[in-house]
Amino acid sequence: MSDATSTTELRCGLVALVGRPNVGKSTLLNHLLQQKISITSRKPQTTRHRILGINTDSDSQCIFVDTPGLHGDHAKALNRAMNDTVINVIKDVDAILFVVERLQWTDADELVLAALALTKVPVLLLINKVDQIEEKTRLLPHIEKLAAKRDFAEIIPVSALGGHNLDTVASLVKRYLPISPFLFPEDQVTDRSARFLAAELIREKVTRQLGDELPYEVTVEIEKFEQQGSTLHIHGLILVDKSGQKKILIGSDGDRLKMIGTSAREDMEVAFQSKVMLNLWVKVKSGWADDERALQSLGYIET
């Protein structure tokens, strides 16, 4: 930092990414940061935790907060914990990116909009996946319709995957950050540990590999995370709800689990810049998704 820049000129603040499940919030975060922080898949509710992604330049530090998709299903403690995470984040940020999808507006989007009534901070509406809209002439009337729903600070059509208009988003967000010294070192990109990222990468591969074959009641615990010489040794325990799910996950002769392990290990070697030795096991832990004590020990409920 040059001597000409004083701390009073620096801007720093928290910006939440909110929206219904599966609108592309995590993909958006990864592309804004230009590196993978949040796991992604086509399956709803892939993101379950509050994850910070920190983007720092010479005069600003934007701390993006990726959140689970807000949803109306309160059946299990896991669902309630994820919704609580979103509500708590909304109350504690300086600006919000509300992500919706193409020309759609659903009851789930309406649920998010209602939750945003809790906040007075600027809300920027991002219409994601606009590159997939075939009739572009329908976009402007749709924007006008959405503009009537709330006094949004900005409405920006984007493509998180294609990178369309993300520079505009990054530039506009800075305007809404308060004048403040940086909260994190300039080279830090997330508040989550490497151990947490390892668990998430394994869960991403499980979700992508199995799709609809397995309910989302799958989670991962890292039992060992240890650098030995030039190799990082990681032991991951995949928890499922039923014994039948364990068989599906392991596959014939263990082939499916090997594919999951290989794919996760390749991503880990990129993320951790190290050779990785990954060992995976599958264990049945019935009812974990509706057990508040288990959720707390797994990090889903923050104390």
LINTA-V614354 format. One record per helix or strand of 2 or more residues. SS is the DSSP state (~ for helix, > for strand). FROM is the first residue (numbers start at 1). LEN is the number of residues. If there is no record, write none. Layout:
ss=SS from=FROM len=LEN
ss=SS from=FROM len=LEN
//
This chain:
ss=~ from=7 len=3
ss=> from=11 len=8
ss=~ from=25 len=9
ss=> from=51 len=6
ss=> from=60 len=7
ss=~ from=77 len=14
ss=> from=95 len=7
ss=~ from=107 len=12
ss=> from=122 len=7
ss=~ from=130 len=3
ss=~ from=137 len=11
ss=> from=154 len=4
ss=~ from=166 len=10
ss=~ from=194 len=20
ss=> from=219 len=10
ss=> from=231 len=10
ss=~ from=243 len=8
ss=~ from=252 len=21
ss=> from=275 len=10
ss=~ from=288 len=3
ss=~ from=292 len=6
//
